[in-house]
């Protein structure tokens, strides 16, 4: 598609950037482009440069058949140098000789509030109340100021090539930037670090006046494999090396015997006030749904990523690399899959929503027995139970009896159905020139794999899991 024929640069505003790419958000009136992001290349050294065409072919030919339903749709678009020069790139230098860009969907388009849990895990709450940002201007102002100072290093994974933006090998997740002051779909409401903060909670834009109808986890699972003997997996070792606080071990999301522990760790960073908002006031059994999603072998995308990340040729082991020519196409694919991001979206089923009723989503529906809300952090003993827990005796703040009855009626009519979908993004083809970096990191991790950190629980070992199951 020759995008310059249907839109002008003035209709695109700077959205976010990474180390090699930049995103622009459409602000015009063309229905086809609404809810879309335009991904372009930043100026890069020639030896590390991977063209947009090469990246597009890699995704379409090497990746999509592995995850036919999960990889985010991308469209190759034709650019002109005049169009690129006309974009407001916020001071970042664009690759002016690049003739192609990618048009991608904005998965987080809408009225979402972001809660930053950790470097590799974010939570987004979607509300149907367009006025939910009232009373949050002060928090937003502080966040915009922080964004200004942090923006050049990284960008929020919300906008990391929602299909293939390039980030640094281990870059920090950052809040999104949106300079469109007329945009009602504000995705920049943030509670930093996932810690309870009374002032921010008090100003938290989602209240009982705005129903939570969708929740998204954004997770970068990194390296997934069967850990045979090390005390710490590669991801946990790297986090310790980088002084990143522990949140969860991605390997725990692979096995039936460790899923509970993995989800307990993930949810431990969510403030209690937000848990009550999700579970009690909105009767949204998020943890139970997440558990069912992971417990289904057909849905567990972490297990599928592990399958395709596996190294079957010893020549593809990083420690055996001696030059860029040693980096095979398979290793480039594996390293790409070791750095993807996931959007796991949980939605309340809407029988009037054509997307929810589409053929593609038949297998993505989960039906739970009608039940009173249970506390989301009450453990997994009640993950599949339908009786209310003692902790569920909360009142629905600011809700009158008619609202509660209406909510119960809608639940009964829908049969407590939920739609759970997963999208894979950040399929960034890795340059062969990265082999030196990979070797250096592996060298630095050698002293951590079998160390003993009193503040970091050992990762699960595959052999011990087999013994547990036998």
C-alpha positions as CSV (number, residue, x, y, z in Angstrom):
1,X,0.0,0.0,0.0
2,X,1.3,3.5,-0.9
3,X,0.4,5.2,2.3
4,X,1.3,8.6,1.2
5,X,-1.6,8.6,-1.3
6,X,-4.3,8.3,1.5
7,X,-2.8,10.3,4.4
8,X,-0.4,13.1,5.1
9,X,2.5,13.3,7.6
10,X,0.5,15.8,9.7
11,X,-2.0,13.1,10.5
12,X,0.7,11.1,12.3
13,X,2.0,12.0,15.8
14,X,5.1,10.7,17.5
15,X,4.1,7.8,19.8
16,X,7.3,6.1,21.0
17,X,10.7,4.8,20.0
18,X,13.2,2.1,20.6
19,X,16.8,1.7,19.9
20,X,16.2,1.1,16.1
21,X,12.6,2.0,15.4
22,X,10.0,4.6,16.0
23,X,6.2,4.5,16.1
24,X,3.7,7.1,15.0
25,X,0.0,7.1,15.9
26,X,-2.6,8.0,13.4
27,X,-4.7,11.0,14.4
28,X,-6.7,11.6,11.2
29,X,-10.2,10.6,10.1
30,X,-9.5,7.7,7.7
31,X,-11.4,4.7,9.1
32,X,-8.9,2.2,7.7
33,X,-6.0,3.8,9.5
34,X,-7.8,4.5,12.8
35,X,-6.3,2.4,15.7
36,X,-3.1,1.8,13.7
37,X,0.5,2.5,14.3
38,X,3.2,3.3,11.7
39,X,6.6,1.7,12.4
40,X,9.7,3.2,10.8
41,X,13.4,2.7,11.1
42,X,15.7,5.0,12.9
43,X,19.1,5.8,11.5
44,X,21.4,2.8,12.2
45,X,24.9,1.7,11.4
46,X,25.1,-0.3,8.2
47,X,26.5,-3.5,9.7
48,X,23.6,-3.8,12.1
49,X,20.9,-2.5,9.8
50,X,18.1,-4.9,8.9
51,X,15.7,-3.5,6.3
52,X,12.0,-3.4,6.8
53,X,11.5,-5.7,3.8
54,X,13.9,-8.2,5.2
55,X,12.1,-8.1,8.5
56,X,8.7,-8.4,6.9
57,X,9.8,-11.5,4.9
58,X,11.3,-13.0,8.1
59,X,8.0,-12.6,10.0
60,X,5.8,-13.9,7.1
61,X,8.0,-16.8,6.0
62,X,9.8,-17.9,9.1
63,X,7.5,-17.0,12.1
64,X,3.9,-16.9,11.1
65,X,3.5,-20.6,10.4
66,X,4.8,-21.4,13.9
67,X,2.2,-19.2,15.5
68,X,-0.5,-18.7,12.8
69,X,-3.1,-17.3,15.2
70,X,-1.0,-15.3,17.6
71,X,1.4,-13.2,15.7
72,X,0.1,-9.6,15.3
73,X,-1.0,-8.7,11.7
74,X,1.5,-6.5,9.9
75,X,1.2,-4.7,6.5
76,X,4.1,-3.6,4.4
77,X,3.6,0.0,3.2
78,X,5.5,2.1,0.6
79,X,7.0,5.4,1.7
80,X,8.5,8.4,0.0
81,X,11.4,10.4,1.4
82,X,9.1,13.5,1.3
83,X,6.6,11.7,3.5
84,X,9.2,10.6,6.0
85,X,10.8,14.1,6.2
86,X,7.3,15.5,6.9
87,X,6.8,13.4,10.1
88,X,7.4,15.0,13.5
89,X,10.0,12.5,14.8
90,X,10.5,14.4,18.1
91,X,14.2,15.0,17.2
92,X,15.0,11.4,16.3
93,X,16.9,10.8,13.1
94,X,15.0,8.5,10.6
95,X,16.4,6.2,8.0
96,X,15.5,8.4,5.0
97,X,16.6,6.0,2.4
98,X,14.2,3.3,3.7
99,X,11.4,2.9,1.2
100,X,9.1,0.7,3.4
101,X,7.4,0.8,6.7
102,X,5.0,-1.4,8.7
103,X,1.4,-0.7,9.6
104,X,0.4,-2.5,12.7
105,X,-2.6,-2.5,15.1
106,X,-2.4,-0.8,18.4
107,X,-3.5,-3.6,20.7
108,X,-3.8,-1.2,23.6
109,X,-5.9,1.3,21.8
110,X,-8.8,2.3,24.0
111,X,-9.3,3.5,27.6
112,X,-6.6,1.5,29.3
113,X,-4.8,2.2,32.6
114,X,-1.3,0.8,32.9
115,X,0.1,-0.7,36.1
116,X,3.8,-1.3,35.8
117,X,4.5,-4.5,37.8
118,X,8.1,-5.2,36.7
119,X,10.6,-4.9,33.9
120,X,9.0,-7.8,31.9
121,X,5.4,-7.6,33.1
122,X,2.8,-4.9,32.8
123,X,-0.9,-4.9,33.6
124,X,-3.5,-2.9,31.7
125,X,-7.1,-2.4,32.9
126,X,-9.7,-1.5,30.2
127,X,-12.7,0.5,31.1
128,X,-15.8,1.5,29.2
129,X,-16.1,4.8,31.0
130,X,-14.7,7.6,28.8
131,X,-14.4,9.9,31.9
132,X,-12.1,7.6,33.9
133,X,-9.2,10.0,33.6
134,X,-10.9,12.7,35.6
135,X,-8.9,13.5,38.8
136,X,-5.7,12.0,37.4
137,X,-4.1,15.1,35.8
138,X,-1.6,15.5,38.6
139,X,-0.4,11.9,38.3
140,X,-0.3,12.2,34.5
141,X,1.7,15.4,34.7
142,X,4.3,13.7,36.8
143,X,4.4,10.8,34.4
144,X,4.9,13.0,31.4
145,X,7.8,14.7,33.1
146,X,9.4,11.3,33.8
147,X,8.8,10.2,30.3
148,X,10.7,13.3,29.0
149,X,13.8,12.3,30.8
150,X,13.6,8.6,30.1
151,X,12.3,8.5,26.6
152,X,15.5,8.5,24.6
153,X,16.8,5.3,26.1
154,X,13.7,3.0,25.7
155,X,10.0,3.0,25.1
156,X,7.1,1.2,26.5
157,X,6.6,-2.3,25.3
158,X,3.1,-1.2,24.5
159,X,4.6,0.3,21.4
160,X,7.7,-1.9,20.9
161,X,7.0,-2.8,17.3
162,X,3.8,-4.4,18.1
163,X,5.0,-6.7,15.5
164,X,8.7,-6.1,15.3
165,X,10.1,-3.0,16.8
166,X,13.7,-3.5,17.7
167,X,14.8,-2.9,21.3
168,X,18.1,-3.4,22.9
169,X,18.8,-7.0,23.9
170,X,17.7,-6.4,27.4
171,X,16.1,-3.0,27.3
172,X,13.9,-1.7,30.2
173,X,10.2,-1.4,29.6
174,X,9.1,2.2,29.5
175,X,5.8,4.0,29.7
176,X,4.3,5.0,26.4
177,X,4.5,8.5,25.1
178,X,1.5,10.2,23.4
179,X,1.8,13.8,22.4
180,X,-1.6,14.0,20.9
181,X,-3.4,16.2,23.4
182,X,-6.7,15.7,21.7
183,X,-6.7,11.9,22.1
184,X,-9.3,10.6,24.5
185,X,-7.8,7.1,24.6
186,X,-5.2,7.8,27.2
187,X,-2.9,4.8,27.9
188,X,-0.5,6.7,30.2
189,X,-2.1,6.2,33.6
190,X,0.6,4.4,35.6
191,X,1.2,3.1,39.1
192,X,4.9,2.6,39.1
193,X,6.6,-0.6,40.2
194,X,3.4,-2.3,41.2
195,X,3.7,-1.2,44.8
196,X,0.7,0.0,46.8
197,X,0.8,3.8,46.7
198,X,-2.0,5.4,48.7
199,X,-1.9,8.8,46.9
200,X,-1.9,7.2,43.4
201,X,-4.6,4.7,44.4
202,X,-6.7,7.6,45.7
203,X,-6.4,9.2,42.3
204,X,-6.7,5.9,40.4
205,X,-8.9,6.6,37.4
206,X,-10.9,3.4,37.4
207,X,-13.8,3.4,39.9
208,X,-17.0,1.5,40.3
209,X,-18.5,4.1,37.9
210,X,-16.3,2.6,35.1
211,X,-16.7,-1.2,34.5
212,X,-13.6,-3.1,33.7
213,X,-14.4,-5.1,30.6
214,X,-10.9,-6.2,29.5
215,X,-7.6,-6.8,31.2
216,X,-4.3,-7.3,29.4
217,X,-1.0,-8.8,30.7
218,X,2.0,-7.8,28.7
219,X,4.9,-10.2,29.4
220,X,8.3,-10.8,27.9
221,X,9.0,-14.4,28.8
222,X,12.6,-14.3,27.4
223,X,14.4,-17.7,27.5
224,X,12.2,-20.8,27.9
225,X,13.7,-24.2,28.2
226,X,14.0,-27.3,30.5
227,X,16.4,-26.3,33.2
228,X,18.3,-29.5,34.0
229,X,20.7,-28.5,36.8
230,X,21.3,-24.8,37.3
231,X,20.1,-23.0,40.5
232,X,18.9,-20.1,38.3
233,X,17.6,-20.0,34.8
234,X,19.1,-17.7,32.2
235,X,16.4,-15.0,32.6
236,X,16.7,-15.0,36.4
237,X,20.4,-15.0,36.2
238,X,20.5,-12.1,33.8
239,X,18.0,-10.1,36.1
240,X,20.4,-10.7,39.0
241,X,23.3,-9.5,36.9
242,X,21.4,-6.4,35.9
243,X,20.2,-5.8,39.5
244,X,16.5,-6.2,38.4
245,X,14.3,-7.1,41.4
246,X,12.8,-10.6,41.3
247,X,9.2,-10.8,40.2
248,X,8.5,-14.2,38.6
249,X,10.4,-17.0,36.9
250,X,9.1,-17.7,33.4
251,X,9.9,-21.4,33.7
252,X,7.2,-21.7,36.3
253,X,4.6,-20.9,33.6
254,X,5.6,-24.1,31.7
255,X,4.6,-27.0,33.9
256,X,1.3,-28.0,35.6
257,X,3.1,-28.4,39.0
258,X,4.6,-24.9,38.9
259,X,1.9,-22.8,37.3
260,X,0.4,-21.9,40.7
261,X,3.7,-20.7,42.0
262,X,4.3,-18.6,38.8
263,X,1.0,-16.9,39.0
264,X,1.3,-16.3,42.7
265,X,4.5,-14.4,42.0
266,X,3.0,-12.5,39.1
267,X,0.0,-11.4,41.1
268,X,2.0,-10.6,44.2
269,X,3.0,-7.2,42.6
270,X,-0.5,-6.1,42.0
271,X,-1.7,-3.7,44.8
272,X,-4.5,-5.0,47.0
273,X,-6.7,-2.1,46.0
274,X,-6.4,-3.0,42.4
275,X,-7.1,-6.7,43.1
276,X,-10.3,-5.7,44.9
277,X,-11.3,-3.5,42.1
278,X,-10.8,-6.3,39.6
279,X,-12.1,-9.3,41.6
280,X,-14.7,-7.9,43.9
281,X,-16.2,-4.8,42.4
282,X,-16.0,-6.1,38.8
283,X,-16.3,-9.8,39.6
284,X,-13.5,-10.6,37.2
285,X,-11.8,-13.9,38.1
286,X,-8.5,-12.9,36.5
287,X,-6.2,-15.4,38.3
288,X,-8.6,-18.3,37.7
289,X,-8.8,-17.5,34.0
290,X,-5.0,-17.1,33.7
291,X,-4.6,-20.5,35.4
292,X,-7.0,-22.1,33.0
293,X,-5.3,-20.5,30.0
294,X,-1.9,-21.9,31.1
295,X,-3.3,-25.3,32.1
296,X,-4.6,-25.9,28.5
297,X,-1.8,-27.3,26.4
298,X,-3.4,-25.9,23.3
299,X,-3.4,-22.4,24.7
300,X,-0.2,-22.2,26.8
301,X,1.9,-20.0,24.5
302,X,4.9,-20.2,26.9
303,X,5.2,-23.9,26.3
304,X,4.9,-23.4,22.5
305,X,7.6,-20.8,22.6
306,X,9.8,-23.2,24.5
307,X,9.3,-25.8,21.8
308,X,10.5,-23.5,19.1
309,X,13.3,-22.0,21.2
310,X,15.0,-25.4,21.6
311,X,18.5,-25.8,20.2
312,X,18.9,-29.1,18.3
313,X,22.3,-28.5,16.9
314,X,25.3,-28.0,19.2
315,X,26.8,-25.6,16.6
316,X,23.9,-23.3,17.5
317,X,24.9,-23.1,21.2
318,X,26.2,-19.6,22.0
319,X,29.3,-20.8,23.6
320,X,30.3,-22.5,20.3
321,X,30.2,-19.3,18.2
322,X,33.5,-17.9,17.0
323,X,32.3,-15.5,14.3
324,X,29.2,-14.0,12.7
325,X,29.3,-16.7,10.0
326,X,28.6,-19.2,12.7
327,X,25.2,-17.7,13.4
328,X,22.8,-19.9,11.5
329,X,19.3,-18.9,10.3
330,X,17.9,-21.2,13.0
331,X,19.9,-19.5,15.7
332,X,18.7,-16.1,14.5
333,X,15.1,-17.4,14.7
334,X,15.7,-18.9,18.2
335,X,17.2,-15.6,19.5
336,X,14.3,-13.7,18.0
337,X,11.8,-15.9,19.9
338,X,13.8,-15.5,23.1
339,X,13.0,-11.8,23.0
340,X,9.4,-11.6,21.9
341,X,6.6,-10.0,23.9
342,X,3.1,-11.3,24.6
343,X,-0.2,-9.6,25.1
344,X,-2.6,-11.9,26.9
345,X,-6.0,-10.3,26.9
346,X,-8.9,-11.4,29.1
347,X,-12.3,-10.0,28.2
348,X,-15.8,-10.5,29.5
349,X,-17.8,-12.2,26.8
350,X,-20.2,-9.9,24.9
351,X,-22.8,-11.9,22.9
352,X,-23.4,-8.8,20.8
353,X,-19.7,-8.4,19.8
354,X,-19.1,-9.9,16.4
355,X,-15.4,-10.5,17.2
356,X,-16.2,-12.4,20.3
357,X,-18.6,-14.6,18.2
358,X,-16.2,-15.1,15.3
359,X,-15.1,-18.5,14.1
360,X,-11.5,-17.6,15.1
361,X,-12.5,-17.2,18.7
362,X,-14.5,-20.4,19.2
363,X,-11.6,-22.1,21.0
364,X,-10.7,-19.0,23.0
365,X,-13.9,-18.9,25.1
366,X,-13.7,-20.0,28.7
367,X,-17.0,-20.6,30.6
368,X,-16.9,-20.6,34.4
369,X,-19.8,-21.7,36.7
370,X,-21.8,-18.7,38.0
371,X,-20.4,-17.8,41.4
372,X,-19.8,-15.1,43.8
373,X,-16.5,-13.3,43.5
374,X,-13.5,-14.9,45.2
375,X,-10.5,-13.0,46.2
376,X,-7.9,-13.0,43.5
377,X,-5.0,-13.5,45.8
378,X,-6.6,-16.2,47.9
379,X,-4.4,-18.9,46.5
380,X,-5.2,-21.6,44.0
381,X,-7.0,-23.9,46.4
382,X,-10.1,-22.2,45.0
383,X,-9.0,-21.7,41.5
384,X,-11.7,-24.0,40.1
385,X,-14.2,-23.7,43.0
386,X,-17.4,-21.8,42.7
387,X,-18.2,-21.2,46.3
388,X,-17.4,-17.7,47.6
389,X,-14.4,-17.4,50.0
390,X,-14.6,-15.6,53.3
391,X,-12.6,-12.8,51.9
392,X,-15.3,-12.0,49.3
393,X,-17.6,-10.4,51.8
394,X,-16.7,-7.0,50.6
395,X,-19.4,-4.5,49.6
396,X,-19.6,-3.0,46.2
397,X,-18.4,0.5,46.8
398,X,-20.6,3.2,45.3
399,X,-22.9,0.7,43.6
400,X,-26.5,0.6,44.4
401,X,-28.6,-2.6,44.5
402,X,-30.0,-2.1,41.0
403,X,-26.5,-2.0,39.6
404,X,-25.6,-5.2,41.4
405,X,-28.7,-6.9,40.1
406,X,-28.0,-5.7,36.6
407,X,-24.5,-7.1,36.8
408,X,-25.7,-10.4,38.1
409,X,-28.3,-10.7,35.3
410,X,-25.7,-10.0,32.6
411,X,-23.5,-12.7,34.2
412,X,-26.2,-15.2,34.2
413,X,-27.2,-14.5,30.6
414,X,-23.6,-14.8,29.4
415,X,-22.9,-17.9,31.5
416,X,-19.8,-16.3,33.0
417,X,-18.1,-16.5,29.7
418,X,-14.7,-14.9,29.0
419,X,-12.6,-14.5,25.9
420,X,-8.9,-15.1,26.3
421,X,-6.6,-14.3,23.4
422,X,-2.9,-14.0,23.0
423,X,-0.8,-11.9,20.6
424,X,2.9,-12.2,20.0
425,X,4.9,-9.0,19.1
426,X,8.4,-7.8,18.9
427,X,9.5,-10.4,16.3
428,X,12.8,-8.6,15.8
429,X,15.2,-10.4,13.5
430,X,18.5,-10.6,15.3
431,X,21.6,-9.4,13.4
432,X,24.5,-11.9,13.2
433,X,26.7,-9.2,14.5
434,X,25.2,-9.6,17.9
435,X,27.1,-12.8,18.5
436,X,29.8,-10.9,20.4
437,X,27.3,-9.5,22.7
438,X,25.7,-12.9,23.3
439,X,29.1,-14.4,24.1
440,X,29.9,-11.6,26.5
441,X,26.6,-11.9,28.4
442,X,27.0,-15.7,28.6
443,X,30.5,-15.2,30.1
444,X,29.2,-12.8,32.7
445,X,26.4,-15.2,33.7
446,X,28.6,-18.2,34.5
447,X,29.1,-17.1,38.1
448,X,25.4,-16.7,38.7
449,X,23.8,-19.8,37.3
450,X,24.7,-22.0,40.3
451,X,25.1,-19.3,42.9
452,X,22.9,-19.0,46.0
453,X,21.2,-15.6,46.5
454,X,19.2,-15.5,49.8
455,X,16.8,-13.0,48.2
456,X,16.2,-15.1,45.1
457,X,14.4,-18.4,45.2
458,X,16.0,-21.2,43.1
459,X,14.4,-21.8,39.7
460,X,12.6,-25.1,39.1
461,X,14.7,-28.0,37.8
462,X,13.2,-30.2,35.1
463,X,14.5,-33.4,36.6
464,X,12.9,-32.8,40.0
465,X,9.6,-32.0,38.3
466,X,9.6,-35.4,36.6
467,X,10.2,-37.0,40.0
468,X,7.3,-35.1,41.4
469,X,5.0,-36.2,38.6
470,X,5.9,-39.9,38.8
